[in-house]
Amino acid sequence: MSCMVNLDERKRKGIDLLVFLVLLAGYTILLFTLFDRQTLGNPGFYHSDMKAYILEMQGLDSGYSFPYPIFFRLGALFHLLIKSPELCIAIATTLLNSLSPVALKYYMNQMLVRDCGGSDAKRELGIRLAVTGGVFALLFVSMVFPPVGKYLPGIWNNYVGVFSPNPFHNATYLATRPFAIVVYFLFAKILTEYEKRPDRKEYLLFSLFLLLTTMTKPSFTFVLVPTAGLIMLYRLFRTKGRNFLQSVQLGLCFLPTFAVLLYQFLGVFGPVEGQETGIGFGLAVAWRYHCGNIPLAIGLLLGFPILVLLLNYKEMGRDCWYRFSWQMMAVSLFEVVFLYEKGFRLPDMNFSWGYMHGAFFVFVSSLIVLLRRTWKRQGKWYLTAAQWLAFGWHLACGIYYFLGIFQGQSYY
């Protein structure tokens, strides 16, 4: 009897794995085609920074500062075997980007399969397949926008000024995301236990992946580190210093990343003769370049997560990982509203990358909440349906947005 149960479990996992691998293969081929087109595209089509990345990978002057080497070193490694630098960058982007669904699948399975599957074999297979579908849906959701050419009051573009959890035109954002996914789930777990039973192996893994995401692109780190710091300081004051030693031990995990951030800061914001550099503070100084209705822009980006939060606000008190995603979202929103880069970089609005990371993770956590509540049949059916409709709206817009970029349209 035990052997039959184990065999059934292997079959369930095998079916889910097969479906996941088929979708992963299709996703990888689709995105590689896009990245390949971006590397070869002329200035009028397939808008991206790929040309600058190719120059950086070759050690040539790209006109930009990219003090985060992992993505470019990976491309250079492929360049040892492949003659075309364009193809090498496309492969490097594809490889790193395709690690995102693998990481998401692993952690979402951990959070949902045991909790929702129970001992029923069909139920467990169902939730596994639902997680697989959710993973790939999350990689295509976008901001909500009306039909092409009909913009809303104060919204001048579909993407620029509103932004998206999935900016398909930016390879470095996509390259750092698999590491960011691991960091998010690891630190959310660490928050539940570091004051009681710190796990050194877990700390080491967290420190390593935080360093990796920082050295691929520091935009997520700019959000996670201050969020983590504020939470740890709050807990330190709340316990009147009783968790001081545990806080110091956890704080040591951030030291390698702090050293890299200092190097990156000097590389990007160091003094340049004849140019203003540094970080400025002001109310939506950069955002107003691209948007005349910021509250609406926030709603268009975060409609689904906000609806899930309003209808399931008690989850904030129950689940540290859900609360942590919104805490990161709040910090990322503060940064994009109040911080800007001085000088010629001001219109680039580079603090929006952290904001988009924040948006991606509240989409992830909100979908986990919705999947769990749907599978357990918690809440009124029409409120559940409204949340799924909101998610479907973001997904439909995201697929439409992706198809436009895939065919060479501007990301604007």
Secondary structure, DSSP 8 states (H G I E B T S, - for coil): -HHHHHHHHHHHHHHHHHHHHHHHHHHHHHHHHHHHHHHH--TTSS-SSHHHHHHHHTT---SS-----HHHHHHHHHHTT-S-HHHHHHHHHHHHHHHHHHHHHHHHHHHHHHHHHTT-HHHHHHHHHHHHHHHHHHTT------STT---TTB-SSSTTT--S--TT-HHHHHHHHHHHHHHHHHHHHHTTTTT---HHHHHHHHHHHHHHHHH-TTTHHHHHHHHHHHHHHHHHHTTTTTHHHHHHHHGGGHHHHHHHHHHHHHHHS-BTTB--SEEE-SSTTGGGTBS-HHHHHHHHHHHHHHHHHHSTTHHHH-HHHHHHHHHHHHHHHHHHHEEE-GGGGGG-TTHHHHHHHHHHHHHHHHHHHHHHHHTT-S-HHHHHHHHHHHHHHHHHHHHHHHHHHTT----
